[in-house]
């Protein structure tokens, strides 16, 4: 499935559509090159879950967490770009962070990937003219919940 995201407003709508369907245990795996919009989409999801204020990029911290009441459900936003091997995700305690939370994962392949998980919504972002295109592949648990803007 594809979604055309011609501008920031479309990216925000897409983030809201994802947030509306998100449940604890879900993974939203965001891939794409540098500058493709992964963090922008993650910020849109986090804002749509109710967080107000700044959403720092976890590029250097690797993991940022958000807990109710500032968001509708516990959320982990991770950027695995700096990991050198999937074992490093284990070393930082990723499984502990994920307990009862949804995960927004940038550069998921650096952590070993999540596409094998049935609760994974894989989104590849590509630059297209002034905007982006999102190529979406839902895991089995996302069938029937794929964001309606697609």
Buried (B, 14 or more C-beta within 10 A) or exposed (E): EEBBBEEEEBBBBBBBBBBBBBEBBBBBBBBBEEEBBBBBBBBBBBBBBBBEEEBEBBEEEBBBEBEEEEBBBBBBBBBBBEBEEBEBBEEBEBEEBBEEBBBBBBBBBBBBBBBEBEBBBBBBBBEEEEBBBBBBBBBEBBEEBBBEBE
